[in-house]
Amino acid sequence: MRRIASVLGGLALAVSMLGTAAADGYPSKTITLICPYSAGGGGDTATRIVAKLAGDLMGVQINVENKTGGGATIGIGAAAKAKADGYTLSFISTSPITIRPHMMDAPYHPLEDLSYVGQIVSSNQPLIVRADSEWKTLADVIAYAKANPGKLRWSTSVQRGGPHVAVEAMFGQEDVTATYVPFRGGSKVLAALLGGTIDLAMISEGNKATLDGQTRILAEGTPGRNPVNPDAPTLTEAGYPIAPAIFFGFAGPANLPDEVLAKWDEVLPKVVASPEFQKLAEQRKWSLKHAGSAEFTKIVTMDYEAAKKTIAEIGMK
């Protein structure tokens, strides 16, 4: 009887240990996704749908916290300083990762202070004007800017981001002066454009606004043609220096455990393939592209080094 009791006790202990291991597996509590952009924009929308879908798949609550400022570097910096346990991550996009750190003192080093969890979108960045604008082509904009130095008012969703650098490079090549008006988030830039505060914008929100009949796409600021207006040239096709790739993804502090990265490598492809995410992507005209942690890290590293060279060449500070 004592031997049976001993065996049963051992089995109970083993079951208890297995239960503890399962309970301690990632994730076992609420996750926070920081969105470094304002509510209503493309980054905020993407973060919130990923939080819902990934939370459902992992069986935990995922909360979204908007932490804006510093051209998105404040929110990402907060994630970089978080405990490296996978419970605080941040939405990221191209500008605060591969562009802005070359021009400002960001609160993180993209290649040293962050772990790259995965990419979900390769975003368009159309250069747009209002639908009733007299400008029908990119050449019309340049002609106006040359004839009216400083009068052309324009913006992007993030100051000193990839689109900002690309348009400044275009104006620099044309030797024209235009006035950049900063806003926080693409939704606010679009409102300013539609309200007449600015005349020109390069924002991801331009695709939907064009489909809604509010704006007109004159050019595309990323390497591939824009699906909403495939006749519009990319900036490089138009003869200008750069049209940087724009990504949406997620990152966390450096040295995230392999278990965390493996879980997100499992979950994010399912999120991207879900009907809900596919529907949102179609509405927003996003180009879906999932890259796991290892591939995304390579993409970021390559783009970071390429941007460093380009920004030095065009002399933007």
Secondary structure, 3 states (H helix, E strand, C coil): CHHHHHHHHHHHHHHHHHHHHHHHCCCCCCEEEEECCCCCCHHHHHHHHHHHHHHHHHCCCEEEEECCCHHHHHHHHHHHCCCCCCCEEEEEEHHHHHHHHHCCCCCCCCCCCEEEEEEEEECCCEEEEECCCCCCCHHHHHHHHHHCCCCCEEEECCCCCHHHHHHHHHHHHHCCCCEECCCCCHHHHHHHHHHCCCCEEECCCHHHHHHCCCEEEEEECCCCCCCCCCCCCECCCCCCCCCCCCEEEEEEECCCCHHHHHHHHHHHHHHHHCHHHHHHHHHHCCEEEEECHHHHHHHHHHHHHHHHHHHHHHCCC
